[in-house]
């Protein structure tokens, strides 16, 4: 079996698992996950965070995004432009519209290009492992985008999406942290480079 075949098999497996959980479960567990995210000093201290606007079966971000926005943080959300991600500033749900091809809500406004200000990126995924590898939906939007700038990458997922090892290639961008409702995993190389964190 090729790595691509292994990835697709895992995507189908996770899709099946998700059907066993309610949206209420996803929302409640997401609050616990983001409570864990909020224990990181770097999250408390930064003023610019790239997040995402979650789909119903993803770790829910709507409440957390809005809370950070009300605290005065600049929350940046992805918008799909062709085959690439561009960022726009979140200014409340009333300033968002659903956009093709996935009908995910995106902020209205001009693209944000000052990537150097972004210190934290909250990253969704289909599956992660304890070595901070990530499996996405297969379009490589995040892998291509995250190469463009140097921010701390925090993958968030439910415990059932976390494995000891998942298939990956050298083109797949590793996370610096992977956070579930039960644990915070840190990439070994990241710890060596950032001994003070």
WOQUI-V676823 format. One record per helix or strand of 3 or more residues. SS is the DSSP state (A for helix, B for strand). FROM is the first residue (numbers start at 1). LEN is the number of residues. If there is no record, write none. Layout:
# WOQUI-V676823
SS|FROM|LEN ; SS|FROM|LEN
This chain:
# WOQUI-V676823
A|3|16 ; A|23|15 ; A|41|5 ; B|48|4 ; A|62|9 ; B|74|8 ; B|84|6 ; A|93|3 ; B|96|4 ; B|104|4 ; A|115|3 ; B|120|4 ; B|127|3 ; A|141|6 ; B|152|5 ; A|159|3 ; B|177|3 ; B|184|3 ; A|188|6
